[in-house]
Amino acid sequence: MKKIFYLFALLFFLFFVSTAKAQTIWASNSTGGEKTTFYTNETIYLTSNKIITSAISVRIYIVNDNNTWANGTVLNDARASYTEKSTNDTGYFNSEPIWTSPSVGKYDIVVDVNKDGIYNNSFQNNDYVDSLTTTGFEVLAAPYPTLTISLGSNTPTNHNWNASDKSDNVMIQMKVASGSYEGVTINSIGLKASGTGDDKNGISIIRLILDSNNNGVYDSSDSLIGYSPTSPPYLRDDTFAAINLQNGYVLTANSNVSMLITYTMSSSLSPGDTFSFQVASVTAVGSSSGQSATVSGIPISSSVKTVISSVTTTSTVQATTSTTASTTSTAQATTSTVPTTTTISDQGEKSNYMMIAIVITVAVIVGVIVFLFFRTRLSSQNYDYKWKQISVSHFN
């Protein structure tokens, strides 16, 4: 009976020792904290809390997960080759990097103390495993930073626009939301113009506004965060324009803001012209990783602006009523209002012509008077001369 008791005690001791040794190593972060899940853009570290071997080189294998480890198992490294490292002077591993940019999968870590490429679990040779009966650690595909674009709750509806109004006209309110994995930095927004109006000549400036109070109106509480780098923003009609955000706009992880895009119109507009656009692209990167963010929700469309008046100033003369005979026996009266444009230059030219005519008329009259004056005087002189001649001849 005692022999059986001692035998069970020995078996329990062996199991305890092997289990304890297997649990003395673990996958960790750079500071030694145990970690069982990693992403493919991270580095896996090895840490121990007990003496493995004092300042001696050992082999470290990362193998596919095995929950039924048995003595004598051949070790095949998932990285194509094992790593050799030495413990410190006291026999520990202090957060040694063992795998950078790991592959997706489930793995165990084996410290092969005698470097024979076989898992040993005996009094003579004892290797260490993380973990004997569960997964040591798992590697997942690294999530990308994400950004979601949608129409804001206070985006403007289709509206009319007076061409003489040069203020910023809100065309769209956007809700911009970041994902939970990582914050994002927004660098630019691309627009695709549409409508019957000439976008090149009709639009002078595009601005991006942070709508701080989320009311869909560009007011004093809002701030300018981006604008079109060229003027005009559209280099031709119905093409693309960019909004650049100087130094980028940073959204922290799992947050959202409202933004407005405004148009400032030029004077090259005609009644009936329409203007609109789509938010066609957004360029953003992860604030810490620098990876391109995955953007969803676009394209989204702006409101449609319709021009209702012309900038040109005209004067309207009194309407005249004319009767136009139709091909039937009934005459139809039509009233037409004819806008005419009166300019200062036309009036000046008419005044000049009138002055010239007056001057010429006066000159002609003066010339005739002078001519008649001298003609009369000459005739008088001739008459006196002839009379004197007659008188002289008479007295002689």
PAVEX-783984 format. One line per 10 residues: number of its first residue (from 1); their letters; for each residue x, y, z of C-alpha. Coordinates in pm, 1 decimal. Layout:
# residues N
NUM = a = X/Y/Z; ... .
# end
This chain:
# residues 396
1 = mkkifylfal = 0.0/0.0/0.0; 285.0/237.2/85.3; 456.7/157.0/-245.1; 140.8/249.4/-435.4; 113.2/574.6/-238.2; 477.2/666.4/-309.4; 429.5/584.1/-676.9; 128.2/820.2/-704.1; 319.0/1087.8/-514.2; 611.9/1056.8/-754.3 .
11 = lfflffvsta = 385.3/1078.3/-1059.4; 210.4/1385.7/-919.0; 547.9/1548.9/-850.1; 666.9/1481.5/-1204.5; 345.7/1622.9/-1351.1; 366.1/1928.6/-1129.1; 731.0/1993.6/-1216.2; 674.0/1956.2/-1589.4; 365.7/2177.3/-1577.9; 541.6/2438.8/-1368.8 .
21 = kaqtiwasns = 836.2/2445.4/-1607.6; 603.0/2473.2/-1906.7; 432.9/2775.3/-1751.4; 749.8/2971.1/-1679.0; 756.9/3133.1/-2025.9; 493.5/3334.0/-2211.8; 436.2/3556.3/-2512.4; 443.4/3919.1/-2406.3; 458.6/4281.0/-2508.3; 778.7/4486.7/-2492.8 .
31 = tggekttfyt = 743.7/4543.8/-2116.3; 687.7/4178.0/-2024.9; 312.4/4184.2/-1985.0; 151.4/3856.4/-2091.9; -34.1/3883.3/-2421.1; -223.8/3613.8/-2605.3; -346.1/3810.0/-2909.6; -129.0/4002.1/-3154.1; -180.3/4174.3/-3488.2; 34.8/4123.0/-3795.0 .
41 = netiyltsnk = 185.1/4471.8/-3757.2; 312.4/4403.1/-3403.4; 622.0/4236.1/-3254.2; 601.3/3931.4/-3026.6; 830.0/3912.3/-2722.6; 930.5/3623.1/-2494.1; 942.4/3667.7/-2115.9; 1013.0/3423.6/-1829.4; 960.8/3443.9/-1453.5; 1184.4/3154.0/-1342.1 .
51 = iitsaisvri = 1537.4/3042.2/-1402.6; 1562.6/2849.8/-1729.3; 1937.6/2817.2/-1758.6; 2210.6/3054.8/-1655.5; 2360.1/3260.3/-1940.9; 2349.5/2973.6/-2187.6; 2230.2/2990.2/-2546.1; 1905.9/2808.0/-2619.1; 1685.9/2760.5/-2922.1; 1346.2/2926.5/-2938.9 .
61 = yivndnntwa = 1085.5/2768.6/-3164.8; 749.1/2911.4/-3262.8; 535.4/2618.4/-3374.1; 175.1/2564.7/-3473.0; -55.9/2531.2/-3175.8; -48.9/2184.2/-3013.3; -269.2/2107.7/-2712.6; -141.2/1749.5/-2660.5; 232.2/1789.0/-2621.5; 421.5/1461.9/-2582.4 .
71 = ngtvlndara = 783.2/1388.7/-2498.9; 988.5/1349.3/-2817.7; 777.6/1573.9/-3043.9; 983.9/1708.3/-3334.6; 990.7/2086.4/-3349.4; 912.8/2263.4/-3679.3; 938.1/2641.0/-3662.7; 655.0/2838.9/-3827.2; 901.6/3110.7/-3919.4; 1106.6/2866.5/-4131.4 .
81 = sytekstndt = 1394.8/2882.8/-3879.9; 1436.2/2883.6/-3503.4; 1602.4/3166.7/-3309.6; 1901.4/3128.1/-3078.7; 1912.0/3350.4/-2772.4; 2086.3/3350.4/-2437.2; 1926.8/3409.3/-2100.5; 2062.4/3684.9/-1880.1; 2311.8/3627.0/-1600.0; 2040.9/3509.0/-1365.0 .
91 = gyfnsepiwt = 1885.3/3269.0/-1615.6; 1576.8/3469.0/-1721.0; 1439.5/3611.3/-2044.0; 1355.0/3979.5/-2007.3; 1116.4/4054.4/-2293.9; 1324.0/3928.2/-2585.0; 1181.4/4008.9/-2931.9; 1124.8/3680.9/-3115.4; 893.1/3760.4/-3412.0; 838.9/4084.1/-3603.3 .
101 = spsvgkydiv = 541.5/4116.0/-3843.1; 406.0/3769.1/-3756.6; 176.4/3564.4/-3981.2; -189.3/3500.7/-3904.5; -241.9/3180.5/-3702.0; -237.0/3010.0/-3360.6; 99.3/2919.5/-3209.4; 297.1/2782.1/-2913.3; 646.2/2884.6/-2801.3; 904.2/2616.3/-2713.8 .
111 = vdvnkdgiyn = 1238.2/2686.4/-2543.2; 1463.4/2398.2/-2652.5; 1723.1/2400.7/-2375.8; 1955.2/2129.7/-2511.1; 1905.5/2249.1/-2871.5; 1827.6/1908.7/-3019.6; 1514.7/2016.8/-3212.0; 1292.6/1783.4/-3005.2; 1056.4/1860.9/-2720.8; 1189.6/1686.4/-2408.9 .
121 = nsfqnndyvd = 1010.1/1638.4/-2081.0; 1225.9/1432.1/-1847.4; 1456.9/1470.4/-1550.3; 1759.3/1479.9/-1778.6; 1619.9/1723.1/-2037.8; 1338.3/1963.2/-1973.8; 1213.9/2205.5/-2230.3; 955.5/2480.4/-2176.2; 629.2/2537.4/-2364.3; 373.4/2817.0/-2381.7 .
131 = sltttgfevl = 129.9/2650.7/-2363.3; 93.6/2271.9/-2309.2; -284.6/2237.9/-2324.2; -410.8/2568.2/-2470.2; -307.3/2808.9/-2743.5; 8.4/3000.0/-2656.3; -88.3/3306.0/-2861.8; -287.2/3400.0/-3171.3; -200.2/3640.0/-3453.2; -481.1/3829.1/-3627.6 .
141 = aapyptltis = -475.0/4038.2/-3942.6; -407.1/4398.2/-3848.2; -721.6/4609.2/-3886.8; -690.2/4918.3/-4102.5; -782.0/5264.8/-3980.2; -1133.2/5345.7/-4101.5; -1333.4/5656.6/-4181.6; -1707.2/5676.0/-4252.2; -1865.6/5966.6/-4444.6; -2239.9/6039.6/-4441.1 .
151 = lgsntptnhn = -2481.4/6328.7/-4492.7; -2526.4/6541.9/-4182.9; -2866.2/6582.1/-4021.9; -2865.9/6955.5/-4107.3; -2741.8/6939.9/-4465.4; -2911.0/7208.6/-4682.6; -3187.7/7127.1/-4928.0; -3193.6/7235.0/-5292.9; -3214.8/7614.8/-5301.2; -3215.3/7929.8/-5516.4 .
161 = wnasdksdnv = -2923.7/8171.9/-5521.4; -2903.9/8539.3/-5610.5; -2600.2/8591.9/-5832.2; -2511.7/8919.8/-5662.0; -2462.6/8742.0/-5327.3; -2088.3/8683.6/-5277.0; -2108.3/8522.6/-4931.9; -2014.7/8159.4/-4862.7; -2304.4/7935.6/-4960.0; -2327.1/7602.8/-4769.1 .
171 = miqmkvasgs = -2368.3/7319.8/-5020.8; -2345.1/7017.8/-4790.2; -2304.1/6913.4/-4427.0; -2106.0/6591.6/-4374.5; -2072.6/6367.6/-4072.0; -1718.6/6226.6/-4053.3; -1657.0/5936.1/-3812.9; -1339.3/5740.7/-3730.1; -1321.3/5371.6/-3638.1; -1233.0/5228.0/-3298.3 .
181 = yegvtinsig = -898.8/5075.7/-3402.2; -702.4/5396.0/-3459.5; -740.3/5769.9/-3502.6; -714.9/5909.6/-3854.9; -564.5/6218.0/-4018.0; -767.8/6360.2/-4308.3; -545.5/6521.7/-4572.8; -770.2/6602.1/-4869.3; -1122.4/6575.8/-5009.8; -1206.1/6540.3/-5379.5 .
191 = lkasgtgddk = -1523.3/6680.5/-5540.9; -1683.5/6597.4/-5877.5; -1884.9/6890.8/-6015.1; -2217.1/6868.5/-6200.1; -2504.0/7092.9/-6310.2; -2586.2/7314.9/-6608.9; -2371.7/7608.7/-6491.9; -2007.9/7653.9/-6596.2; -1813.9/7535.0/-6288.1; -1484.3/7685.8/-6405.3 .
201 = ngisiirlil = -1620.4/8037.8/-6450.8; -1904.2/8020.6/-6199.1; -1719.3/7917.0/-5881.8; -1426.9/8112.3/-5737.3; -1354.0/7947.3/-5397.6; -1440.4/7622.5/-5218.5; -1399.5/7606.7/-4839.4; -1415.2/7326.7/-4579.1; -1558.3/7438.4/-4245.1; -1564.1/7261.0/-3907.2 .
211 = dsnnngvyds = -1930.0/7289.4/-3802.7; -1866.7/7312.3/-3428.7; -2230.6/7348.5/-3323.4; -2363.9/7102.8/-3586.1; -2632.5/7344.6/-3707.9; -2546.0/7329.5/-4078.1; -2479.1/7705.8/-4091.4; -2141.3/7875.3/-4136.0; -2142.6/8106.9/-3832.8; -1898.4/8266.0/-3589.0 .
221 = sdsligyspt = -1850.4/7948.4/-3383.7; -1714.3/7756.7/-3685.0; -1359.1/7748.7/-3816.4; -1195.3/7716.2/-4158.0; -995.0/7391.0/-4186.0; -942.0/7356.4/-4561.9; -988.9/7522.3/-4900.1; -931.1/7476.7/-5272.5; -562.5/7537.1/-5357.0; -634.8/7681.3/-5703.3 .
231 = sppylrddtf = -854.1/7964.3/-5827.9; -1077.0/7876.9/-5996.9; -1108.1/7541.9/-5814.4; -1241.9/7362.9/-6124.7; -1009.0/7387.0/-6423.5; -1297.7/7310.6/-6657.7; -1669.7/7243.1/-6641.7; -1798.9/6921.5/-6475.9; -1455.8/6806.4/-6359.3; -1276.7/6743.1/-6029.1 .
241 = aainlqngyv = -1158.0/6986.1/-5761.9; -957.1/6925.3/-5444.3; -985.5/7061.7/-5092.2; -655.4/7049.5/-4904.0; -639.6/7039.5/-4524.7; -319.8/7211.5/-4413.1; -124.1/6974.2/-4184.4; -428.3/6742.4/-4192.1; -726.8/6726.0/-3960.0; -688.6/6464.8/-3682.9 .
251 = ltansnvsml = -983.8/6261.9/-3557.1; -919.6/6050.4/-3248.8; -1031.8/5687.6/-3251.3; -1406.4/5628.1/-3225.1; -1506.4/5994.5/-3266.4; -1702.6/6205.6/-3515.6; -1742.9/6567.8/-3627.6; -1960.6/6768.3/-3868.3; -1807.0/6953.0/-4162.9; -1948.8/7199.4/-4416.0 .
261 = itytmsssls = -1840.8/7255.6/-4776.3; -1918.0/7603.9/-4910.5; -1913.3/7766.1/-5256.3; -1823.3/8128.1/-5324.3; -1965.0/8224.7/-5663.1; -1812.3/8447.8/-5931.5; -1994.6/8702.5/-6149.8; -2009.8/8472.9/-6454.0; -2359.1/8345.2/-6382.3; -2686.4/8338.5/-6570.2 .
271 = pgdtfsfqva = -3041.3/8286.8/-6442.4; -3132.3/7919.1/-6448.7; -2772.4/7792.2/-6404.1; -2749.2/7500.4/-6158.7; -2448.4/7391.6/-5953.7; -2388.5/7079.4/-5742.4; -2118.8/6818.3/-5671.4; -2043.8/6480.2/-5520.6; -1789.7/6413.5/-5245.4; -1603.0/6158.3/-5455.8 .
281 = svtavgsssg = -1290.0/6079.5/-5253.9; -1127.8/6132.1/-4913.7; -757.6/6078.4/-4844.4; -679.6/5980.9/-4483.7; -419.2/5777.3/-4292.6; -391.3/5620.4/-3950.4; -261.8/5882.7/-3707.8; -10.6/5644.7/-3550.8; 46.3/5372.4/-3812.7; 44.7/5592.7/-4122.9 .
291 = qsatvsgipi = -156.6/5325.7/-4306.8; -408.6/5441.2/-4564.6; -751.8/5455.5/-4406.1; -1041.2/5261.8/-4555.4; -1311.8/5518.8/-4637.9; -1675.7/5414.0/-4665.3; -2001.3/5595.8/-4740.8; -1890.1/5792.4/-5048.7; -1992.5/5925.5/-5288.9; -2250.0/6155.5/-5130.4 .
301 = sssvktviss = -2427.4/6437.7/-5315.9; -2457.5/6804.4/-5227.1; -2768.3/7017.9/-5260.4; -2847.7/7178.1/-5598.2; -2806.4/7557.3/-5622.0; -3012.2/7737.1/-5890.6; -2918.5/8092.3/-5995.9; -3227.3/8316.7/-6007.6; -3087.4/8653.7/-6124.4; -2811.5/8804.2/-6337.3 .
311 = vtttstvqat = -2536.0/9034.1/-6218.5; -2566.2/9268.0/-6526.5; -2741.8/9599.8/-6445.2; -2995.0/9714.3/-6708.0; -3250.1/9997.4/-6743.0; -3599.0/9923.0/-6874.3; -3780.9/10172.8/-7098.8; -4155.2/10221.7/-7090.9; -4339.4/9921.6/-7224.0; -4503.7/9963.3/-7562.5 .
321 = tsttasttst = -4818.0/9789.9/-7674.1; -4842.6/9662.1/-8029.5; -5119.9/9481.3/-8209.4; -5012.2/9190.2/-8420.6; -5251.7/9054.5/-8681.0; -5271.2/8679.8/-8682.0; -5372.4/8456.3/-8970.8; -5724.3/8446.8/-8825.5; -5973.6/8730.7/-8824.4; -5904.5/8806.8/-8457.1 .
331 = aqattstvpt = -5620.9/9045.7/-8367.4; -5410.1/8968.4/-8059.5; -5259.5/9244.3/-7848.4; -4907.0/9171.6/-7721.3; -4713.2/9374.2/-7470.7; -4334.6/9358.0/-7479.3; -4085.4/9515.8/-7244.6; -3755.5/9594.0/-7412.9; -3455.7/9629.7/-7180.1; -3200.9/9876.8/-7310.6 .
341 = tttisdqgek = -2859.3/9947.7/-7176.0; -2767.8/10317.0/-7148.7; -2401.3/10394.3/-7109.5; -2209.8/10710.8/-7030.9; -1990.6/10668.1/-7338.5; -2293.9/10679.7/-7574.1; -2420.1/11002.7/-7422.0; -2075.6/11157.2/-7448.2; -2044.3/11072.8/-7814.5; -2386.8/11225.4/-7890.6 .
351 = snymmiaivi = -2290.0/11547.2/-7705.7; -1964.5/11569.4/-7901.6; -2143.0/11534.0/-8233.6; -2394.2/11805.4/-8136.7; -2117.1/12048.2/-8034.7; -1935.2/11992.8/-8363.5; -2255.6/12057.5/-8557.4; -2319.9/12380.0/-8365.8; -1962.9/12501.6/-8420.5; -1982.5/12431.3/-8793.5 .
361 = tvavivgviv = -2320.6/12607.8/-8820.8; -2193.5/12916.3/-8634.9; -1879.2/12922.4/-8850.0; -2085.8/12911.4/-9169.9; -2316.1/13191.0/-9050.7; -2019.4/13409.3/-8947.7; -1854.0/13342.5/-9282.0; -2165.4/13444.5/-9474.0; -2200.4/13764.2/-9269.1; -1834.7/13857.9/-9325.6 .
371 = flffrtrlss = -1868.0/13784.2/-9695.8; -2177.0/13999.4/-9729.2; -2015.9/14278.5/-9525.9; -1708.5/14304.8/-9742.6; -1910.1/14265.7/-10061.6; -2139.8/14554.3/-9964.0; -1844.7/14773.1/-9867.9; -1665.0/14701.5/-10195.7; -1972.1/14785.3/-10395.5; -2007.6/15117.0/-10209.3 .
381 = qnydykwkqi = -1646.0/15211.6/-10279.2; -1690.5/15142.5/-10650.8; -2003.1/15357.0/-10654.9; -1821.6/15652.7/-10494.1; -1535.0/15628.5/-10739.4; -1761.2/15628.0/-11040.5; -1955.5/15931.8/-10907.7; -1637.5/16127.7/-10860.0; -1533.7/16049.1/-11216.2; -1864.9/16174.6/-11349.4 .
391 = svshfn = -1841.6/16494.1/-11141.4; -1493.0/16576.1/-11263.0; -1580.4/16530.4/-11626.0; -1888.8/16747.9/-11588.1; -1707.8/17044.8/-11437.1; -1432.3/17030.6/-11698.4 .
# end
